Amino acid sequence: MSDEAKLLSCPFCGGKATVRKTPPPYSKGFQVECQADVEDCDVVVKTIPFTTREQAIAAWNTRVKP
């Protein structure tokens, strides 16, 4: 199963999310972020850098209970 198939949509706009390697100085980590354009999602949504893809996906998929 691909990373994208495991990811929930953005909790703010419902947009598609993706996993990416973090840029320097966090180049050994992974983040999940919303791929929606600014017009579609009013916030910049992404996780903090995590050591593994699995950790980043788990953090992204965490939702608070209503």
Residue frames as qw, qx, qy, qz and C-alpha x, y, z in Angstrom:
[[0.000, 0.890, 0.455, 0.000, 0.00, 0.00, 0.00],
 [0.407, 0.501, -0.033, 0.763, 1.41, 3.40, -0.95],
 [0.216, -0.173, -0.454, 0.847, 1.94, 6.18, 1.60],
 [0.276, -0.061, -0.146, -0.948, -0.83, 8.25, 0.00],
 [0.586, -0.274, -0.664, -0.376, -3.29, 5.35, 0.34],
 [0.515, -0.311, -0.674, 0.429, -2.63, 5.30, 4.11],
 [0.141, -0.041, -0.226, 0.963, -3.14, 9.05, 4.63],
 [0.093, 0.730, 0.631, -0.245, -6.35, 10.73, 5.74],
 [0.291, 0.720, 0.271, 0.569, -7.31, 13.92, 3.94],
 [0.180, 0.281, -0.283, 0.899, -6.44, 17.38, 5.31],
 [0.173, -0.505, -0.761, 0.368, -8.50, 18.03, 8.47],
 [0.023, 0.502, 0.159, -0.850, -9.09, 21.65, 7.39],
 [0.393, 0.448, -0.274, -0.755, -9.93, 21.53, 3.68],
 [0.874, 0.178, 0.398, -0.212, -10.30, 17.84, 2.85],
 [0.485, 0.746, -0.414, -0.190, -7.42, 18.06, 0.36],
 [0.945, 0.146, -0.250, 0.153, -4.95, 15.35, -0.55],
 [0.455, -0.805, 0.378, 0.049, -1.94, 14.83, 1.70],
 [0.825, 0.440, -0.315, 0.161, 1.52, 13.55, 0.79],
 [0.761, -0.555, 0.125, 0.311, 4.66, 12.37, 2.57],
 [0.548, 0.767, -0.192, 0.275, 7.92, 14.09, 1.70],
 [0.721, -0.105, -0.277, 0.626, 11.51, 14.16, 2.91],
 [0.217, -0.927, -0.184, 0.243, 12.12, 17.24, 5.02],
 [0.491, 0.774, -0.136, 0.377, 14.42, 19.96, 3.69],
 [0.568, 0.076, -0.431, 0.697, 17.69, 20.89, 5.42],
 [0.025, 0.555, -0.790, 0.261, 18.44, 21.20, 8.29],
 [0.711, -0.102, 0.557, -0.418, 15.99, 18.31, 8.88],
 [0.513, 0.457, -0.567, -0.455, 17.11, 16.34, 5.82],
 [0.174, 0.132, -0.974, 0.056, 16.95, 12.99, 7.60],
 [0.296, 0.245, 0.710, -0.591, 13.27, 13.22, 8.42],
 [0.011, -0.365, -0.782, -0.506, 9.80, 12.99, 6.92],
 [0.242, 0.242, 0.343, -0.875, 6.75, 15.24, 7.02],
 [0.188, 0.520, 0.801, 0.228, 3.17, 14.90, 5.83],
 [0.037, 0.345, 0.086, -0.934, 1.56, 17.99, 4.36],
 [0.497, 0.654, 0.494, -0.286, -1.61, 19.15, 2.64],
 [0.436, 0.026, 0.538, 0.721, -1.15, 19.61, -1.11],
 [0.195, 0.820, 0.537, 0.038, -4.09, 22.00, -1.62],
 [0.322, 0.486, 0.082, 0.809, -3.47, 25.44, -3.11],
 [0.110, -0.094, -0.434, 0.889, -3.66, 28.44, -0.80],
 [0.415, -0.112, -0.210, -0.878, -7.05, 29.34, -2.29],
 [0.713, -0.206, -0.595, -0.308, -8.44, 25.95, -1.23],
 [0.726, -0.427, -0.444, 0.304, -6.85, 25.64, 2.22],
 [0.058, -0.937, 0.015, -0.344, -6.43, 28.78, 4.31],
 [0.569, -0.729, 0.381, -0.002, -3.75, 27.28, 6.57],
 [0.458, 0.550, -0.698, -0.001, -0.34, 25.73, 5.92],
 [0.863, -0.330, 0.232, -0.303, -0.85, 22.24, 7.28],
 [0.702, 0.387, -0.585, 0.118, 2.06, 19.88, 7.87],
 [0.849, -0.487, -0.170, 0.112, 3.50, 17.73, 10.61],
 [0.270, -0.834, 0.470, 0.102, 6.75, 18.36, 12.42],
 [0.513, 0.501, -0.689, -0.103, 9.69, 16.32, 11.08],
 [0.879, -0.307, 0.303, -0.203, 9.71, 12.66, 12.13],
 [0.305, -0.514, 0.765, 0.242, 12.48, 10.08, 11.81],
 [0.261, 0.086, 0.921, 0.274, 10.37, 7.58, 9.85],
 [0.289, -0.167, -0.518, -0.788, 7.56, 7.74, 7.29],
 [0.447, -0.419, -0.788, -0.056, 5.40, 5.62, 9.58],
 [0.276, -0.430, -0.485, 0.710, 5.74, 8.08, 12.47],
 [0.078, 0.147, -0.154, -0.974, 4.81, 11.03, 10.23],
 [0.385, -0.236, -0.689, -0.566, 1.78, 9.17, 8.83],
 [0.412, -0.451, -0.754, 0.242, 0.60, 8.17, 12.31],
 [0.148, -0.368, -0.291, 0.871, 0.85, 11.80, 13.51],
 [0.200, 0.024, -0.382, -0.902, -1.01, 13.12, 10.44],
 [0.451, -0.285, -0.749, -0.393, -3.81, 10.56, 10.81],
 [0.239, -0.324, -0.712, 0.576, -4.39, 11.45, 14.48],
 [0.205, -0.522, -0.324, -0.762, -7.68, 13.29, 14.95],
 [0.146, -0.063, 0.622, -0.767, -9.26, 14.63, 18.12],
 [0.043, -0.451, -0.890, -0.047, -12.61, 13.20, 19.04],
 [0.135, -0.511, -0.256, -0.809, -15.51, 15.64, 18.58]]
